[in-house]
Amino acid sequence: MHFIYSALFYLLVPFIILRLVWRGIKAPLYWQRWLERFACGSSNIPQGGIWLHAVSMGEVQAAIPLIKALIRHFPQYSILVTTMTPTGSQRVEEVFGKQVSHVYLPYDLPGAMGRFLNKIQPRLLIIMETELWPNLLYSCKKRQIPVILANARLSANSAAAYKRINSLVTQMFSGITAVAAQTSLDAARFIQLGMAARKVHITGSIKFDADNLSVDDEFHIQRRVWIAASTHEGEEDIVLEAFAELKLHIKDLLLILVPRHPERFNKVAVKCQNTKFITSRRSEENKINLNTDIYLGDTMGELPLLYAASDIAFVGGSLVAVGGHNSLEPAALGLPVIMGQHVFECEAIFKSLLQAEAATQVNNRAQLILAVIMYFSNHQLKTETGENGRLFVKKNQGALEALLNIITRLTK
């Protein structure tokens, strides 16, 4: 099965290159640094350090507290961070600069992966969430490199898909040294797929340990602020229609709209400008004033800051079938959280927020409008809901420390 997988991957290389070209039309950074994707560039990577892989922007954001802890707790080792997307790469460079090394992870080809590991010779690999690649894990096992699956999660859909390729999954799992699962349900799914129970640890999510921000001075404006964050195609239309109706009831309402992907920033800006509302763009360094209706968060890495400036949060990817995004960031800041019905990528955490009375789930635009009105018309409910979320996050902190204990044990 492993041989068949590798052969198919080689056959797909021309199509992968075409996909890079196609993606580069919307996001030109995909046209750069192709040699890294085949392990033929970046010869200056230090050897023998700790290597962390975070596939894209979301995983990088979740890994920030872990990377900071690695720098602090393991000063004797260099830190290498790999990503697959330009946005992930940009975020690493913005937050850490020269504190860590960064390259793209090569494609999962036997030759490329072998060259890469021979070049960096890591002491340990930490993979964020569930980014499992057969040749990567096989090559690490062959070289006796410990591999930790950190902040690991496995949805029911993913588990069912893995079950259909059970022989390949068994080979992959043999290359993993430890799994730090977010929940008991995630842990059970890994074990059901064949992961040895002794390797699986329930640590919780390190997203609970993320650094909180206080609101920046420029956002101290006496307005009621609703943020719609990490939105996808189809959601901005729902949000803008909801906002138009909400303005009839809440005259001073300000909408902060933050699309998930930077290649869509301009398209969403046009949508906003086609409404009757005054729109300002964060990228143009426009200030929010009393005339601003919509503030478009079209910069990278500033979502926590924008959450901190808000009163209520809708977390996107949930009114369309994406699966939802991180609801802990706004909850940690004491914001009531609203999400749609599609939360299969963050199901356990969001259900826990619902049980803690820290969130509301909606199915459509009408229910979204009612949820926003409900919180803004009842200050006590808004405050109590936000406080429930903040306490829920605080109570569940500690995953980072548990993960560091596993890393320490494997680096000795």
C-alpha positions in Angstrom: 0.0 0.0 0.0 2.9 2.4 0.8 4.5 1.7 -2.6 1.2 2.3 -4.4 0.7 5.6 -2.5 4.2 6.8 -3.4 3.8 5.8 -7.1 0.5 7.7 -7.3 2.0 10.8 -5.7 4.8 10.8 -8.3 2.2 10.6 -11.1 0.3 13.5 -9.5 3.3 15.9 -9.4 2.4 17.6 -12.8 -1.1 18.3 -11.5 0.3 19.5 -8.2 2.4 22.0 -10.1 -0.6 23.1 -12.1 -2.5 23.6 -8.9 0.3 25.8 -7.6 0.1 27.9 -10.8 -3.6 28.1 -10.5 -3.5 29.1 -6.8 -0.9 31.7 -7.6 -3.4 33.6 -9.8 -5.3 34.6 -6.7 -2.3 34.4 -4.2 0.9 35.2 -6.1 3.1 34.0 -3.2 2.3 30.4 -4.4 4.5 31.1 -7.4 7.6 31.6 -5.1 10.0 29.2 -3.4 9.1 26.1 -5.4 12.5 24.5 -4.7 11.6 24.2 -1.1 8.6 22.1 -1.9 11.0 19.5 -3.4 13.7 19.8 -0.7 16.1 21.5 -3.0 16.5 24.9 -1.3 17.3 26.5 2.0 20.6 24.8 2.7 21.2 27.0 5.7 18.7 25.2 8.0 20.4 24.3 11.3 20.6 20.6 12.1 19.7 18.7 15.2 17.0 20.9 16.5 13.3 20.6 17.3 11.1 20.6 14.2 7.4 21.7 14.3 5.1 21.4 11.4 1.9 23.5 11.1 0.2 23.2 7.8 -1.4 26.6 7.4 -2.4 29.9 9.1 -4.8 28.3 11.6 -2.4 25.7 12.8 0.4 28.3 13.1 -1.9 30.5 15.2 -2.7 27.5 17.5 1.0 26.7 17.7 2.2 30.1 18.8 2.1 29.5 22.5 3.9 26.1 22.0 6.6 27.6 19.8 7.2 30.4 22.4 7.4 27.7 25.1 9.9 25.7 23.0 12.1 28.7 22.6 11.9 29.4 26.3 12.3 25.8 27.6 14.8 24.4 25.1 17.3 27.2 24.4 19.9 24.5 23.5 18.0 23.5 20.4 17.3 25.4 17.2 13.6 25.6 16.3 12.5 24.8 12.7 8.9 25.6 11.7 7.5 24.2 8.4 4.2 25.1 6.8 2.5 24.4 3.4 0.9 27.7 2.7 2.2 31.3 2.2 -0.2 32.7 4.8 1.2 30.2 7.4 4.7 31.2 6.4 4.0 34.9 6.7 2.5 34.4 10.2 5.6 32.5 11.4 7.9 35.3 10.1 5.6 38.1 11.6 5.6 36.6 15.1 9.0 35.0 15.4 11.3 36.7 12.9 14.8 35.3 13.3 14.0 33.3 16.5 13.1 30.3 14.4 13.9 29.0 11.0 11.2 28.5 8.5 10.8 26.6 5.2 7.9 24.9 3.3 7.5 21.3 4.1 8.5 19.3 0.9 5.8 17.3 -0.8 5.4 13.8 0.5 7.6 12.1 -2.1 10.2 9.5 -0.9 13.1 11.3 -2.5 12.2 14.8 -1.3 11.4 13.7 2.2 14.6 11.7 2.5 16.7 14.7 1.3 14.9 17.0 3.7 15.5 14.8 6.7 19.1 14.1 5.8 19.6 17.9 5.6 17.9 18.9 8.9 18.5 15.7 11.0 16.0 16.8 13.7 16.0 15.6 17.2 12.2 15.6 17.4 9.2 16.3 15.1 6.0 17.8 16.4 3.1 17.7 14.0 0.2 20.0 14.8 -3.3 18.5 14.8 -3.7 15.7 12.2 -1.3 16.4 9.3 -0.4 12.8 8.5 1.8 12.0 5.6 2.9 8.4 5.0 6.4 9.1 3.6 7.1 11.7 6.2 6.3 9.3 9.0 8.0 6.4 7.3 11.2 8.4 6.9 11.2 9.5 10.5 10.7 6.0 11.7 13.5 4.8 9.5 15.8 7.4 11.1 14.5 6.8 14.6 13.2 10.4 14.9 10.5 10.6 17.6 7.2 12.1 16.3 4.6 13.8 18.5 1.1 14.5 17.1 0.3 17.6 19.1 -3.1 19.1 19.7 -4.4 16.1 17.9 -8.0 15.9 16.8 -9.9 13.4 14.6 -13.4 14.0 13.5 -15.9 11.2 12.8 -15.7 12.0 9.1 -11.9 11.8 9.1 -11.9 8.6 11.1 -14.3 7.0 8.6 -12.1 8.0 5.7 -8.9 6.7 7.4 -10.7 3.4 8.1 -11.1 2.8 4.3 -7.3 2.8 3.9 -6.6 0.9 7.1 -3.3 -0.8 6.0 -1.8 2.6 5.1 -3.0 4.1 8.4 -1.5 1.3 10.3 1.9 1.9 8.7 1.6 5.7 9.4 0.6 5.1 13.0 3.7 2.9 13.6 5.8 6.0 12.9 4.2 8.1 15.6 5.7 8.0 19.1 3.1 9.9 21.0 -0.4 11.4 20.4 -1.4 14.4 22.5 -5.2 14.3 21.9 -7.5 17.2 22.5 -10.4 15.2 23.9 -11.2 11.7 25.1 -13.3 11.3 21.9 -10.3 12.1 19.7 -8.2 9.7 21.7 -10.8 6.9 21.4 -10.9 7.4 17.6 -7.1 7.1 17.3 -7.2 3.9 19.3 -10.1 2.5 17.3 -8.0 3.0 14.2 -5.2 1.0 15.6 -3.0 3.5 17.5 -1.4 1.8 20.5 -3.3 3.0 23.6 0.0 3.5 25.5 1.0 6.2 22.9 -2.2 8.2 23.4 -2.4 10.9 26.0 -5.4 13.2 26.6 -3.9 16.6 27.1 -6.6 19.0 26.0 -6.2 21.7 23.4 -3.3 24.2 23.6 -5.7 26.7 22.1 -6.9 27.2 25.7 -3.4 28.4 26.6 -3.2 31.1 23.9 -2.1 34.6 25.0 -4.9 37.1 25.5 -4.7 40.6 24.2 -6.2 43.8 25.7 -7.9 46.2 23.3 -5.6 48.7 21.5 -6.1 52.4 22.2 -7.3 53.0 18.6 -10.4 50.8 19.2 -11.6 52.7 22.3 -14.7 54.0 20.7 -18.1 54.1 22.2 -19.9 51.8 19.8 -21.5 48.4 20.0 -19.3 46.1 18.1 -20.2 42.8 16.4 -17.3 40.8 14.8 -17.9 38.2 12.1 -14.5 36.4 11.9 -12.9 33.8 9.7 -15.8 34.0 7.2 -15.9 32.0 3.9 -17.5 32.4 0.5 -21.3 32.6 1.0 -21.1 33.8 4.6 -20.2 37.4 4.0 -23.5 37.8 2.1 -25.4 36.4 5.0 -23.5 38.6 7.5 -24.0 41.8 5.4 -27.7 41.1 5.0 -28.0 40.5 8.7 -26.1 43.7 9.4 -28.4 45.7 7.3 -31.4 44.6 9.3 -29.6 44.9 12.6 -28.8 48.5 11.9 -32.5 49.2 11.9 -32.6 48.1 15.6 -29.1 49.1 16.8 -28.2 52.4 15.2 -24.7 52.6 16.6 -23.7 49.0 15.6 -20.3 48.6 14.1 -19.5 45.4 12.1 -15.9 44.1 12.0 -15.7 41.6 9.2 -12.7 39.4 8.9 -12.5 37.0 5.9 -10.6 33.8 6.5 -8.4 33.9 3.4 -6.3 36.9 2.3 -6.9 36.2 -1.4 -10.5 37.0 -0.8 -9.9 40.4 0.9 -10.5 42.5 -2.2 -13.6 40.6 -3.3 -15.1 41.0 0.2 -14.2 44.7 0.2 -16.2 45.1 -3.0 -19.2 43.4 -1.4 -19.0 45.8 1.5 -18.6 48.8 -0.7 -21.6 47.8 -2.7 -23.8 48.2 0.3 -25.1 51.5 1.5 -22.8 51.4 4.5 -19.5 53.3 5.0 -16.6 50.8 4.9 -13.1 51.2 6.1 -10.2 48.8 5.5 -7.7 47.9 8.2 -5.0 47.5 5.5 -5.3 51.1 4.5 -4.8 52.1 8.2 -8.2 53.8 8.3 -9.4 54.8 11.7 -12.8 53.9 13.1 -15.0 56.9 13.6 -18.6 57.5 14.4 -19.5 57.3 10.7 -17.8 53.9 10.1 -20.4 51.1 9.6 -18.1 48.3 8.5 -14.5 47.8 9.4 -12.9 45.2 7.1 -10.1 43.2 8.9 -8.0 42.6 5.8 -4.6 42.1 7.4 -2.9 39.0 8.6 -2.4 38.0 12.3 -4.6 40.7 13.9 -7.7 38.7 14.6 -7.0 38.4 18.3 -6.7 42.2 18.4 -10.0 42.7 16.6 -11.7 40.2 18.9 -10.5 42.2 21.9 -12.2 45.3 20.4 -15.5 43.5 20.0 -18.6 42.8 22.2 -20.1 39.7 20.4 -18.4 37.2 18.0 -19.8 35.2 15.1 -17.1 32.5 14.2 -17.3 31.6 10.5 -16.9 28.5 8.5 -20.0 27.4 10.3 -23.0 28.8 8.3 -21.4 27.0 5.2 -20.1 23.4 5.3 -16.5 24.2 6.2 -16.7 22.9 9.7 -16.1 25.9 11.9 -13.0 27.6 13.3 -11.5 28.4 16.7 -14.2 29.6 19.1 -11.9 29.7 22.1 -10.2 33.0 21.1 -13.3 35.1 21.5 -14.5 33.0 24.5 -11.2 33.6 26.3 -11.8 37.4 25.9 -15.3 37.2 27.4 -17.3 37.5 24.2 -20.5 35.6 23.7 -19.9 33.2 20.8 -22.3 32.5 17.9 -21.7 29.7 15.4 -23.7 28.1 12.6 -24.8 24.5 12.4 -21.6 23.3 10.6 -19.1 22.7 13.4 -17.8 19.3 12.6 -14.2 20.4 12.7 -14.5 21.8 16.2 -17.5 19.8 17.5 -16.2 18.8 20.9 -15.1 22.3 22.0 -18.1 24.1 20.7 -20.5 21.6 22.3 -18.6 22.2 25.6 -19.1 26.0 25.1 -22.8 25.4 24.6 -23.0 23.3 27.7 -21.2 26.0 29.6 -23.8 28.6 28.4 -21.0 30.5 26.7 -22.3 30.2 23.1 -25.3 30.1 20.8 -25.9 28.1 17.7 -27.9 29.4 14.8 -29.0 27.8 11.5 -29.6 30.8 9.2 -29.6 34.5 8.8 -32.8 35.1 10.7 -31.5 33.2 13.7 -28.2 35.0 13.5 -30.0 38.4 13.7 -32.0 37.3 16.7 -28.9 36.0 18.5 -27.1 39.4 18.0 -30.2 41.3 19.2 -30.6 39.0 22.1 -27.2 39.8 23.5 -27.2 43.5 22.8 -30.6 44.0 24.3 -29.8 42.1 27.5 -26.6 43.4 29.0 -26.7 41.0 31.9 -27.1 38.0 29.6 -24.2 39.2 27.4 -21.9 39.7 30.4 -22.8 36.4 32.0 -22.4 34.5 28.7 -19.0 36.1 28.1 -17.9 35.4 31.7 -19.0 31.7 31.3 -16.7 31.5 28.3 -13.8 33.1 29.9 -14.1 30.8 33.0 -14.5 27.8 30.7 -11.2 28.6 28.9 -9.4 29.3 32.1 -10.6 26.0 33.7 -9.3 24.0 30.7 -5.9 25.4 30.5 -2.9 23.2 31.1 -2.6 21.3 27.8 0.6 23.2 27.0 2.3 22.1 30.2 1.2 18.5 29.6 2.6 18.6 26.0 5.9 20.1 27.2 6.3 17.2 29.6 6.0 14.7 26.7 8.5 16.7 24.6 10.9 16.9 27.5 10.7 13.1 28.0 11.4 12.5 24.3 14.3 14.9 24.0 16.4 13.4 26.8 
